[in-house]
Amino acid sequence: MAGDQERVKEFFAARATDWDRKFPDDGPAFAAAVAEVGLAPGDTVLDAGCGTGRALAPLRDAVGPTGVVVGVDLTPEMLTEAVRAGRDRHAALLRADVTRLPLAPASFDVVFGSGLISHLPQPAQNLRELARITRPGGRLALFHPIGRAALAARHGRALSDEDLRAQPRLRPLLASANWRLLSYADEDRRYLAVAVREG
């Protein structure tokens, strides 16, 4: 797993400076996804793999001044860009590995993960770790600003049913990690799967 972590860090470190410039129009998609998750004022939310923090402002808006927003990322360069963009005013930023979070059990109402699942080295085990820090009845939102087909086309790949984000793969994967899929949208302009923490 250490090798996986190093590859992820290297991948994102090399792209951190240009990340927001490369995807300048994603803001409304992040805001719309956050609005669909059902956050309430006072909630506690984790942005897992927050990157440059593009979800942090809408997450803060959703939970209000009494809520708690924490952004976690493995890559220092991504967190540096989040601070440079002023997004640290919306959340506490923490450099940590989402596969082994230094956070208390059942301490979050919602976990938001943008582009996260494809970078998890052991998806079932790693999703269990996210369940560990989420209260029973809390939610997990797996998001991407474009859908699977558009993303595959962007990368010059064919759309595959083996993709973990495909609903037939995702539903049992989530179930094995103590999550139950509530809703699933895979459209050209967004991907959003929302699950509830069982138990």
BAROMI-568239 format. One line per 10 residues: number of its first residue (from 1); their letters; for each residue x, y, z of N, C-alpha, C. Coordinates in Angstrom, 3 decimals. Example, Ala and Ser with C-alpha at 12.3 -4.5 7.8 and 13.67 -1.06 7.14 Angstrom:
BEGIN
1> AS> 13.190,-5.690,7.800,12.300,-4.500,7.800,13.200,-3.300,7.800; 12.850,-2.250,7.080,13.670,-1.060,7.140,12.900,0.030,7.870 $
end
This chain:
BEGIN
1> MAGDQERVKE> 0.817,-1.193,0.000,0.000,0.000,0.000,0.862,1.259,0.000; 2.027,1.204,0.609,2.915,2.367,0.627,3.283,2.792,-0.790; 3.507,1.805,-1.668,3.812,2.118,-3.056,2.658,2.832,-3.740; 1.419,2.389,-3.439,0.237,3.046,-3.989,0.166,4.499,-3.525; 0.435,4.722,-2.248,0.402,6.079,-1.706,1.424,6.964,-2.409; 2.617,6.439,-2.610,3.659,7.236,-3.264,3.268,7.573,-4.703; 2.666,6.620,-5.410,2.238,6.880,-6.788,1.162,7.968,-6.821; 0.204,7.880,-5.890,-0.856,8.888,-5.831,-0.259,10.261,-5.538; 0.648,10.322,-4.557,1.278,11.610,-4.215,2.041,12.178,-5.402; 2.805,11.334,-6.083,3.580,11.801,-7.232,2.665,12.309,-8.347 $
11> FFAARATDWD> 1.587,11.557,-8.606,0.637,11.940,-9.652,0.068,13.327,-9.377; -0.427,13.542,-8.149,-1.094,14.809,-7.839,-0.103,15.932,-7.562; 1.048,15.617,-7.006,2.053,16.658,-6.758,2.456,17.330,-8.063; 2.607,16.534,-9.119,3.033,17.063,-10.411,1.954,17.921,-11.069; 0.718,17.771,-10.636,-0.400,18.463,-11.280,-1.029,19.547,-10.405; -0.601,19.666,-9.167,-1.283,20.533,-8.200,-1.348,21.988,-8.653; -0.238,22.534,-9.117,-0.181,23.959,-9.461,-1.181,24.326,-10.543; -1.393,23.443,-11.507,-2.284,23.746,-12.634,-3.678,23.143,-12.491; -3.945,22.480,-11.368,-5.192,21.707,-11.237,-6.427,22.585,-11.457; -6.518,23.693,-10.733,-7.712,24.529,-10.842,-7.816,25.194,-12.214 $
21> RKFPDDGPAF> -6.686,25.556,-12.803,-6.713,26.161,-14.144,-7.141,25.146,-15.206; -6.830,23.893,-14.959,-7.180,22.845,-15.929,-8.687,22.554,-15.925; -9.308,22.761,-14.765,-10.745,22.469,-14.636,-11.465,23.704,-14.077; -11.486,24.807,-14.840,-11.983,26.071,-14.286,-13.502,26.135,-14.127; -14.229,25.259,-14.793,-15.692,25.385,-14.835,-16.416,24.380,-13.944; -15.694,23.720,-13.032,-16.302,22.660,-12.223,-17.050,23.162,-10.996; -16.866,24.442,-10.640,-17.460,24.963,-9.410,-18.947,24.706,-9.266; -19.771,25.031,-10.286,-21.210,24.788,-10.152,-21.551,23.309,-9.955; -20.790,22.411,-10.558,-21.050,20.979,-10.384,-20.783,20.548,-8.940; -19.709,21.071,-8.347,-19.429,20.781,-6.938,-20.565,21.294,-6.058 $
31> AAAVAEVGLA> -20.992,22.534,-6.285,-22.051,23.131,-5.470,-23.353,22.343,-5.601; -23.697,21.916,-6.826,-24.929,21.163,-7.033,-24.868,19.808,-6.340; -23.703,19.149,-6.409,-23.555,17.845,-5.746,-23.694,17.980,-4.239; -23.036,18.985,-3.662,-23.139,19.201,-2.215,-24.587,19.450,-1.821; -25.330,20.207,-2.629,-26.730,20.497,-2.321,-27.578,19.232,-2.293; -27.202,18.228,-3.085,-27.984,16.987,-3.154,-27.712,16.023,-2.007; -26.619,16.226,-1.299,-26.220,15.267,-0.260,-27.107,15.367,0.974; -27.725,16.517,1.191,-28.636,16.660,2.315,-27.973,17.088,3.607; -26.911,17.869,3.513,-26.278,18.409,4.710,-27.198,19.423,5.376; -27.059,19.530,6.703,-27.873,20.469,7.470,-26.955,21.371,8.290 $
41> PGDTVLDAGC> -27.433,22.557,8.646,-26.633,23.418,9.518,-26.210,22.673,10.787; -24.937,22.811,11.136,-24.413,22.145,12.320,-23.809,20.783,12.067; -23.962,20.251,10.855,-23.389,18.932,10.540,-21.860,18.988,10.523; -21.284,17.807,10.660,-19.840,17.623,10.575,-19.550,16.855,9.297; -18.691,17.409,8.421,-18.456,16.808,7.105,-16.963,16.713,6.830; -16.581,15.585,6.248,-15.201,15.348,5.825,-15.136,15.353,4.310; -14.246,16.163,3.755,-13.937,16.104,2.327,-12.711,15.209,2.203; -12.934,13.962,1.816,-11.881,12.944,1.777,-11.167,13.010,0.433; -9.858,13.299,0.471,-9.122,13.524,-0.763,-9.525,14.868,-1.342; -9.449,15.911,-0.523,-10.008,17.217,-0.885,-9.247,17.922,-1.996 $
51> GTGRALAPLR> -8.012,17.508,-2.272,-7.242,18.156,-3.330,-7.053,19.633,-3.060; -7.376,20.457,-4.052,-7.225,21.900,-3.903,-8.417,22.541,-3.194; -9.350,21.722,-2.736,-10.426,22.212,-1.882,-11.613,22.808,-2.597; -11.899,22.346,-3.813,-12.997,22.963,-4.574,-14.373,22.720,-3.960; -14.516,21.689,-3.124,-15.810,21.438,-2.480,-15.960,22.161,-1.148; -14.889,22.750,-0.625,-14.915,23.244,0.752,-15.871,24.412,0.950; -15.929,25.359,0.021,-16.846,26.499,0.170,-18.308,26.051,0.170; -18.748,25.217,-0.808,-20.144,24.771,-0.736,-20.431,23.900,0.488; -19.457,23.118,0.924,-19.665,22.331,2.145,-19.852,23.261,3.341; -19.018,24.300,3.442,-19.163,25.268,4.538,-20.513,25.964,4.468 $
61> DAVGPTGVVV> -20.923,26.373,3.266,-22.229,27.023,3.117,-23.349,26.109,3.607; -23.224,24.809,3.328,-24.279,23.860,3.695,-24.373,23.638,5.202; -23.244,23.594,5.885,-23.274,23.290,7.327,-23.303,24.552,8.182; -23.022,25.699,7.575,-23.108,26.958,8.290,-22.012,27.155,9.318; -22.091,28.244,10.054,-21.027,28.577,11.005,-20.931,27.630,12.189; -22.023,26.899,12.485,-21.981,25.960,13.617,-21.515,24.570,13.199; -21.389,24.343,11.893,-20.928,23.044,11.417,-19.418,22.951,11.410; -18.925,21.750,11.117,-17.488,21.493,11.052,-17.176,20.914,9.676; -16.170,21.493,9.015,-15.703,20.992,7.725,-14.217,20.682,7.860; -13.851,19.451,7.502,-12.450,19.036,7.524,-12.097,18.535,6.128 $
71> GVDLTPEMLT> -11.002,19.039,5.583,-10.491,18.566,4.305,-9.221,17.767,4.535; -9.176,16.565,4.015,-8.022,15.674,4.182,-7.458,15.332,2.819; -6.140,15.425,2.687,-5.501,15.006,1.448,-4.111,14.464,1.764; -3.673,13.534,0.932,-2.371,12.889,1.088,-1.230,13.741,0.536; -1.557,14.636,-0.404,-0.528,15.334,-1.174,-0.318,16.755,-0.659; 0.847,17.046,-0.087,1.088,18.385,0.456,0.903,19.494,-0.580; 1.299,19.235,-1.810,1.189,20.265,-2.852,-0.266,20.651,-3.126; -1.161,19.675,-3.044,-2.582,19.976,-3.234,-3.091,20.857,-2.095; -2.714,20.544,-0.879,-3.138,21.358,0.264,-2.543,22.764,0.188; -1.318,22.876,-0.302,-0.708,24.195,-0.491,-1.532,25.034,-1.458 $
81> EAVRAGRDRH> -2.012,24.406,-2.534,-2.841,25.126,-3.505,-4.189,25.502,-2.897; -4.730,24.638,-2.031,-5.986,24.967,-1.343,-5.811,26.217,-0.490; -4.691,26.299,0.220,-4.401,27.470,1.051,-4.182,28.697,0.167; -3.441,28.519,-0.910,-3.169,29.635,-1.830,-4.475,30.208,-2.384; -5.457,29.351,-2.609,-6.756,29.796,-3.125,-7.663,30.338,-2.013; -7.189,30.317,-0.758,-7.969,30.837,0.357,-9.040,29.903,0.873; -8.982,28.651,0.454,-10.050,27.725,0.839,-9.895,27.193,2.256; -8.746,27.440,2.872,-8.558,27.035,4.260,-9.439,27.850,5.205; -10.022,28.944,4.728,-10.929,29.711,5.591,-12.275,28.999,5.745; -12.537,28.012,4.893,-13.803,27.269,4.949,-13.698,25.979,5.758 $
91> AALLRADVTR> -12.479,25.522,6.037,-12.309,24.189,6.616,-10.970,24.070,7.321; -10.897,23.122,8.226,-9.604,22.701,8.764,-8.989,21.742,7.753; -7.734,21.983,7.367,-7.055,21.124,6.398,-6.072,20.224,7.130; -6.059,18.965,6.734,-5.238,17.965,7.404,-4.545,17.107,6.352; -3.213,17.005,6.448,-2.505,16.088,5.554,-2.551,14.705,6.181; -3.274,13.815,5.543,-3.444,12.461,6.067,-3.881,11.548,4.928; -3.757,10.270,5.181,-4.124,9.221,4.236,-5.551,8.778,4.538; -6.448,8.864,3.555,-7.839,8.480,3.796,-7.993,6.992,4.091; -6.954,6.208,3.829,-7.044,4.779,4.131,-6.732,4.482,5.604; -6.168,5.477,6.319,-5.873,5.325,7.760,-6.024,6.702,8.401 $
101> LPLAPASFDV> -7.244,7.071,8.663,-7.529,8.427,9.117,-7.278,8.594,10.617; -6.619,9.670,11.017,-6.385,9.939,12.432,-7.595,10.644,13.050; -8.759,10.050,12.866,-10.017,10.659,13.288,-10.824,9.655,14.111; -11.626,10.172,15.030,-12.383,9.322,15.952,-13.519,8.599,15.232; -13.870,7.405,15.716,-15.018,6.691,15.142,-16.300,7.515,15.253; -17.156,7.366,14.266,-18.497,7.966,14.256,-18.466,9.470,14.510; -17.460,10.162,13.979,-17.309,11.594,14.256,-17.823,12.494,13.138; -18.305,11.915,12.028,-18.781,12.721,10.907,-20.193,12.314,10.500; -20.953,13.326,10.077,-22.297,13.072,9.545,-22.242,12.693,8.073; -21.285,13.277,7.353,-21.184,13.059,5.905,-19.713,13.009,5.509 $
111> VFGSGLISHL> -19.407,12.096,4.577,-18.099,12.069,3.913,-18.347,12.360,2.439; -17.630,13.352,1.922,-17.718,13.735,0.513,-16.400,13.357,-0.140; -16.452,12.637,-1.245,-15.226,12.228,-1.930,-15.320,12.495,-3.421; -14.580,13.463,-3.901,-14.570,13.792,-5.329,-13.425,13.063,-6.017; -13.765,12.237,-7.006,-12.738,11.499,-7.739,-11.965,10.529,-6.872; -12.526,10.160,-5.750,-11.781,9.419,-4.726,-11.639,7.934,-5.031; -12.714,7.304,-5.426,-12.747,5.835,-5.411,-11.710,5.204,-6.343; -11.426,5.865,-7.458,-10.454,5.291,-8.402,-9.027,5.361,-7.881; -8.789,6.105,-6.790,-7.448,6.215,-6.225,-7.287,5.430,-4.924; -8.307,4.651,-4.545,-8.207,3.852,-3.324,-7.472,2.547,-3.632 $
121> PQPAQNLREL> -6.385,2.250,-2.904,-5.606,1.053,-3.215,-6.331,-0.253,-2.888; -7.135,-0.246,-1.833,-7.923,-1.432,-1.437,-9.347,-0.952,-1.181; -10.147,-0.808,-2.233,-11.417,-0.088,-2.117,-12.340,-0.574,-1.003; -12.545,-1.877,-0.860,-13.473,-2.346,0.186,-12.951,-1.975,1.568; -11.691,-2.242,1.809,-11.090,-1.921,3.103,-11.084,-0.407,3.347; -10.774,0.346,2.317,-10.693,1.802,2.457,-12.072,2.426,2.675; -13.100,1.883,2.020,-14.457,2.357,2.255,-14.935,1.997,3.657; -14.446,0.878,4.200,-14.746,0.532,5.604,-14.137,1.555,6.551; -12.955,2.051,6.213,-12.344,3.090,7.037,-13.198,4.361,7.024; -13.756,4.709,5.877,-14.650,5.862,5.830,-15.925,5.600,6.622 $
131> ARITRPGGRL> -16.405,4.366,6.606,-17.572,4.013,7.428,-17.242,4.126,8.913; -16.039,3.778,9.281,-15.627,3.822,10.696,-15.765,5.226,11.279; -15.414,6.233,10.495,-15.421,7.589,11.035,-16.767,8.293,10.811; -17.746,7.569,10.234,-19.075,8.119,9.967,-20.080,7.535,10.949; -20.944,8.379,11.478,-21.955,7.888,12.417,-22.951,6.993,11.684; -23.559,6.010,12.371,-24.628,5.223,11.755,-25.737,6.142,11.241; -26.157,5.915,10.011,-27.146,6.778,9.384,-26.535,7.952,8.640; -25.213,8.144,8.784,-24.523,9.186,8.038,-24.370,8.786,6.576; -23.900,9.712,5.764,-23.879,9.479,4.322,-22.481,9.616,3.725; -22.304,8.931,2.623,-21.103,9.007,1.812,-21.525,9.470,0.426 $
141> ALFHPIGRAA> -20.868,10.508,-0.097,-21.147,11.004,-1.444,-19.896,10.835,-2.288; -19.985,10.018,-3.323,-18.891,9.815,-4.275,-19.243,10.606,-5.530; -18.394,11.579,-5.841,-18.735,12.574,-6.863,-17.626,12.684,-7.902; -18.017,13.054,-9.110,-17.077,13.508,-10.130,-17.815,14.518,-10.988; -17.152,15.622,-11.397,-17.859,16.654,-12.154,-18.320,16.230,-13.542; -17.835,15.120,-14.048,-18.375,14.562,-15.292,-18.624,13.075,-15.074; -19.494,12.521,-15.903,-19.865,11.120,-15.767,-18.804,10.165,-16.303; -19.058,8.878,-16.139,-18.091,7.846,-16.506,-17.767,7.863,-17.994; -18.787,8.014,-18.847,-18.547,7.982,-20.296,-17.702,9.181,-20.721; -18.028,10.358,-20.195,-17.267,11.559,-20.537,-15.835,11.462,-20.024 $
151> LAARHGRALS> -15.669,10.891,-18.843,-14.324,10.747,-18.283,-13.500,9.756,-19.091; -14.120,8.631,-19.488,-13.411,7.650,-20.318,-12.984,8.285,-21.644; -13.882,9.069,-22.245,-13.558,9.729,-23.514,-12.412,10.722,-23.325; -12.415,11.456,-22.204,-11.348,12.422,-21.922,-9.994,11.730,-21.868; -9.975,10.508,-21.330,-8.724,9.766,-21.181,-8.454,8.809,-22.339; -9.303,8.844,-23.381,-9.092,8.002,-24.551,-9.293,6.523,-24.285; -10.190,6.215,-23.335,-10.457,4.817,-22.989,-11.904,4.472,-23.320; -12.162,3.183,-23.482,-13.537,2.722,-23.649,-14.204,2.645,-22.279; -15.493,2.874,-22.241,-16.258,2.735,-21.009,-16.303,1.263,-20.631; -16.001,0.960,-19.369,-15.894,-0.430,-18.941,-16.836,-0.736,-17.783 $
161> DEDLRAQPRL> -17.483,-1.901,-17.853,-18.314,-2.359,-16.743,-17.466,-2.771,-15.540; -16.153,-2.904,-15.751,-15.254,-3.249,-14.645,-14.921,-2.042,-13.776; -15.258,-0.854,-14.245,-15.039,0.367,-13.480,-15.753,0.253,-12.135; -15.045,0.543,-11.057,-15.652,0.474,-9.726,-16.827,1.424,-9.574; -16.872,2.476,-10.386,-17.965,3.445,-10.292,-19.221,2.977,-11.008; -19.137,1.908,-11.811,-20.327,1.367,-12.469,-21.274,0.817,-11.398; -22.550,1.106,-11.536,-23.490,0.734,-10.474,-23.459,-0.755,-10.110; -23.382,-1.683,-11.085,-23.338,-3.101,-10.703,-22.101,-3.477,-9.885; -21.004,-2.755,-10.058,-19.803,-2.995,-9.249,-19.865,-2.239,-7.919; -20.382,-1.016,-7.978,-20.338,-0.147,-6.804,-21.265,-0.616,-5.692 $
171> RPLLASANWR> -22.481,-1.021,-6.044,-23.457,-1.392,-5.008,-22.929,-2.502,-4.092; -22.439,-3.640,-4.625,-21.920,-4.681,-3.723,-20.633,-4.272,-3.004; -19.810,-3.455,-3.668,-18.592,-2.967,-3.021,-18.956,-2.145,-1.781; -19.892,-1.232,-1.935,-20.332,-0.431,-0.801,-20.944,-1.310,0.292; -21.769,-2.271,-0.116,-22.415,-3.152,0.865,-21.383,-3.926,1.681; -20.290,-4.321,1.046,-19.251,-5.073,1.757,-18.515,-4.201,2.766; -18.688,-2.884,2.650,-17.972,-1.939,3.513,-18.916,-1.208,4.464; -20.130,-1.753,4.649,-21.087,-1.206,5.613,-21.804,0.051,5.108; -21.959,0.161,3.787,-22.712,1.249,3.182,-23.849,0.667,2.342; -24.970,1.381,2.264,-26.077,0.984,1.377,-26.318,2.122,0.385 $
181> LLSYADEDRR> -26.257,1.795,-0.900,-26.427,2.801,-1.949,-27.859,3.331,-1.939; -27.993,4.647,-1.845,-29.310,5.294,-1.827,-29.695,5.851,-3.182; -28.743,6.482,-3.867,-29.043,7.083,-5.167,-27.801,7.028,-6.033; -28.034,7.030,-7.334,-26.931,6.873,-8.287,-27.250,7.665,-9.538; -26.372,8.570,-9.919,-26.529,9.342,-11.157,-25.212,9.311,-11.915; -25.253,8.889,-13.156,-24.070,8.857,-14.016,-24.466,9.475,-15.347; -24.263,10.783,-15.438,-24.670,11.556,-16.600,-23.444,12.250,-17.177; -23.581,12.803,-18.388,-22.431,13.464,-19.012,-21.831,14.527,-18.101; -22.679,15.300,-17.436,-22.201,16.454,-16.689,-22.012,16.206,-15.195; -22.217,14.974,-14.743,-21.934,14.692,-13.336,-22.041,13.197,-13.044 $
191> YLAVAVREG> -21.322,12.824,-11.991,-21.436,11.485,-11.414,-21.639,11.698,-9.921; -22.683,11.104,-9.357,-22.914,11.230,-7.929,-23.616,9.983,-7.410; -22.916,9.286,-6.518,-23.488,8.133,-5.821,-23.527,8.472,-4.341; -24.713,8.321,-3.739,-24.877,8.626,-2.317,-25.273,7.341,-1.598; -24.562,7.060,-0.508,-24.819,5.858,0.279,-25.017,6.238,1.743; -25.693,5.365,2.478,-25.912,5.583,3.911,-25.116,4.561,4.705; -24.577,4.994,5.820,-23.803,4.123,6.726,-24.774,3.233,7.478; -24.620,1.942,7.315,-25.472,0.951,7.992,-24.958,0.715,9.408; -25.834,0.153,10.264,-25.378,-0.269,11.592,-25.583,0.751,12.671 $
end
